[in-house]
Amino acid sequence: MNLRRDFLSAVTLAVIATPAFGQAPAPSAGSAGGTQGGASIPDFSGAWVHPGLGFGPQLSGPGPVRNKSRLPSGASNFNQVVGDYTNPILKPEAAEVVKKLGEASLSGRVFPDPDNQCLQNPVPYIFWNFSVRLLQQRDKVTLLYQHDQDYREVRLNQPHPATIAPSLHGDSVGHYEGETLVIDTVGVKLGPHRMVDRFGTPYTQALHVIERYRLLDYEATKEALALAAKEWPGVGANMDPNYRGKGLQLEFTVEDPGVFTMPWSATITYNRDVSPDWDERVCAENVQHDYAGHYYSDKDAHLPTADKPDF
């Protein structure tokens, strides 16, 4: 299958210690929730997966930029990402950026992005990761992403500091609203090849992302995954076909008055991973053929290199 090289560049190096045989069943989501301030909190712990390369549909209101390049089925063509620059959420300057990068894709080249350049992924771009593992503690929630050992730490029940030092993942604080985990992120750092989605949609330092995680029953999860697959056909992740417990849905809202005319939202729906193992994945380093073949639309796009090892 001719998937984009930014997806194929992930290679498995090692498997974290778990039984190789006699695989244990996936834990039942919501079966071991804790308490916070006397109130019970939902259990989102464990490994979750979703199969699509892009964002799922919004639950209501304006949605994300979609792919103009479509498969015969009507779904998004993940081998050619051409953002719809006419989406009314985009300001003219942002629409021009998306249009230019789409033209690069149509020419047969691939524009550099955080994934194919082996860079840390900003929020919300990072949500493309097929696998995520949530670790819930009393004072924080940690989200582990499989690609390039990326992770985020979310402080619970605390405000953003008065002065924020920008970082690629931004400053994230969270709290529980009943059965929903709400995460508020600001202070996402700017840099080369940084974008909020697969289409190169830019962002400014005013970017503000709100995530809402909640559990869905089996039928609702199945329906949400089927709806998401109509936009982005499954290309990754191994969902457990025998799992009949609850799924996890992320609904996120994006605001950035420097780029967007209005807030917009999208979803990512997860199911349980078929395997309890957690693979370590890093970007492949043997990419000289990419440069020789002028694979990237930007001649200055190069993966990070070092003159000597770090060990």
Phi, psi and omega in degrees: 000136184267072177281159178301142183295337179295333176280317184287343184292343179286124180237142181278125180255323183204159178244127181293147189300114170207161183301128179284333180236161181065046185308131180282151178292154178295143179295153180277116182300135177085004185272347185226041181295150180260200178231155176215116182061030180089348180260142179287148178239150181289154180261106178257007189294158177104186185265131179235149181223152170222152191262354188262154180278342185237186182283147175278172184292152176290155177280331176194162176073194181297145181244184185284170171298137180248166181278127176283337179274121186238153174279165177305333179287347184097351179281168180295139177272101185287352175275351182211101183263115182231098184295142178281095184287356177271000178302127184295350178288341186271133169286158185307318181295320178291320179299323180293322177297312181297319179298315182298317180291325175297321178296325176297317178297318180294337180281352181100357177264169176241129179280146181292139177222173183301329181289302185286350175261008177057038178259159172300143183267126176285164172276132009262004181308323186300343183291349177296335184312127181296327185238140174217143177236127181258133176242114183259123176235173185299320187249359180198163172236132179249132177248119179258128178249139190290327185282122178059029176053034180288147177206159177228146174242129183245116178283136182263140173056040177226152177275166169294146176295158180299323177239123183251127173277114183303141176218165185296330178262353180075183176259120185243128174234152184216169175198164178261133172245091185063242182267012184241134172267122181250127180238131181244123185234130175222175175074034178281126186289143175273164179172174180295143177060032178261140184199166181264347183209182182292345186264003178084015179300123185282178173212167176240182179290353177274003181303134180222121183238131176242123179253142177229113180256133178211155177276145176240147175290170188303312183294320179294322177296314179301316181293318181294320178294321179295321179293318178296324181292339177291336177265312180235102179301147182294130177230348182220174176075146178241092179284144181289112183290344182262356182284130180235018178272197183281150174260180181234131177239132173256122169248126181232146180242136184242131175232137174195096184296346176280345185234320188251147178278346184196159173294150176220164183221165178204177181226157166227125180248128184248153169233176181288143177291144179291336184240142175281351181291154177234105183283147171266123183235136177226159177296139177294141182264342182275080186240014182300331178296331177295316181291317181297326182269007180051048183293319183273148180288337180257116184295341181267005180282115179220143177290154178300140179229165177220145180283337179213154181293162179273008182222000000 
